[in-house]
Amino acid sequence: MKINRVHKTDIIKNLGIVIVGIALGWFLKAKLTPQMPNMGAMGGVPYVITKQAEEQNIVANKGEIGLVEAINSVDVVPEVSGEIKEILFTSGSFVNKGDVLVKIDDEKYKATYALREAELESAKANLTRAERDYNRQKSLSTQNIASKATYDAAESAYLQAKAAVNQAEASLELARIDLDHTAIKAPISGFIGKALESEGNYIVATAKPVAKVVQMDPIRVVFSLTDKEFLNLKKYYDQKATNIRIILPNDEVLESSLLNSFNNNEINQNTATIALYAELENKDGQLIPGNYVQILLFSEQTKPQIVVSQEAILQDQLGNYVMVVNDDEIAEQKRVSLGKVIGDKQVVKSGIKKDDKVIIQGLQRVQSGTKVKSTLIQPE
């Protein structure tokens, strides 16, 4: 067999052809592929809307941590024992005082009531007979016909018959009460929690609650003040306060009507504070017993503070900041320290000054140092 040998010069020649082909392919691709536009320059100079930082006189207030608690909270406890036949409430629903929540098997209690009725009728019949005998012996005694011993025995039997009737009436009333208690009713109006027992279970009187009803409106917030703070604010609240502002756990600000307020009757010697209780409207159920909230205590003092629109506030891993536009139409990042929220405004404690042009729209298109075109919206 003849074997053809590849010459070294042929290999070099073929390799050169491949390299030229690859280079030509990349050249044609660069020419024929559309060029992507510069994303930073797309649309030209970014357009933003700005609003001047304002200085407003803000009512001075102090936030205190308060605990929301129910004015009335009642465990629904069975007063008779028996098997649960029906649960008539929906967990988490509102119930009115007197609504039937649970029905216990009442057959035994009906039978007991009927028995007590019969015992009462028997006692009344005995009383009638004893009364007639007593009256007869009394008449004979006045005529000196009956003996004193016979009269005394008749009188004693009559009194015992009267007592037996009273006892039978009391027993019947107890049977009626037990029969009524087979229908467990809501002790107060409020929201009921989940059912703690199920149909078919045997429950024992006063052993374990079947549910819990909590009054939600009105509701109470309890917090503490130092003795000095209490004295400074007491006159203001007594004379002027009708509403209370509450910051909820989700940072939402709630304004509620102050229905009543009172304070504890002594200073806590360990903390030098006094407990205050504010009873508030809670029609929307936003105040939930057990929650911790911030209650804002107002005074008549005000002080000027810088405020900006909340939509201007941005946040990154380093904290809060806003973007402002300087006189040269250049966007600049300003780190800020924030205060409280007032409506749709945010108090800025430091970082910017009055009349700074803060970007409120178009923030996603700018970075610090970006040239922008801006339109200023005048404050309301």
C-alpha positions, 0 to 999 in steps of 0.5 A: 500500500502506498502512503501519501505524506503531507508536505509541511508547506501544504500545512502552513498554506492551509492554516493561513487560509483558515486564519484569513477566513476567520478574520474576514468573518469577524470583519463582515459581522462587525459591518453587518451587525447593527450598533447598539445605542449608548444606553447612557445617552439614550433620549439625550439629557434625562428629564426630571421634575423637582420640588423645592425643600420647604421649611414648615413650622411643625408642632413639637411632639414626643412619641411614647411607646404604648401598649394596646389593650382591650377595655373588656376581654372575657373568656366564654366558659361553660357553666354546665357540663355536657356534650357540645351539640352545635357551635353557632359562631364563626371564628373571628366574627363580631358577636353581640351581647346575648348571642347564642354561641354554643349549644350543649346537649340539654336532654338531661337538664330538661328532664331535671327541670321536669322532675323539679316541677313535679316535686314542686307540685307535690310540695304544694299539695302537701302544703295544702293538706297541712294547712287545712289540718293546721287550721282545723286543729287551731279552731279545735284548740280555741274551743278546748276540744283538741289537745295542745300536742295535737295542735303543735304537731299540726302547726309543725307539719304546716311550717315544714310543708311551707319550707318544702315548697320554698325548697322545691321552688329554689330547686326548680329555679336552679334547674331552670338556670342550668337548662338556660346555661346549655345555650352559652351566650356572648357575655359582651359585644366584640370580636370572638376568637377561634373555637377552642372546642369542637362539636361532639366534645364533652366539656366540664363546667368552668374547666376550660373556655370555649372561646374568647370575646374581645371588645375592640371599639372603643379600645385603650392604649396605656403608656407611661410618662415621667412625673415632670412630663405628666405635669407639663402635659396634663393641663394641655390634654385636659383642656384641648386634646380631642384627637390622638395620633398613633403610629402603627407597627406598619408606620401608618399614622392613625388619628383617633378620637380621644373618648376618655383619659385617666392616669394611675393614682400613684407614681411608680417608685422604681421607674419614677413614671406614672401610667396613663390610659387613653380610650380611643375610637377604633371603628376600623379595628386597626388598633389590635390588643397586644400591639405596641404602638407609638403615641404622639403627645402634642404640645403648643410649641412649634419649630421650623423644620425642612420637609420634602415629598416622601416620593423623593426619599431613596434608600440603599445599603448606606442609608437614606438619601435624596437627589438634588439638582444644583444651579448647573443642572447637575444631579447630586446625591445628598445623604439625609437624616429623617424625622417623622412623617406628616401626611405625604411629607417627610421631615428631614433633620439634616443633609439638605437646606431650604429651597434645595431642588429635590428630584421627585420624578425621573429618579431612575434615570439619573446618578450623582453627577448626571447632567439633567434637564429639570422642571421645578414645581412650586410648593403648594 
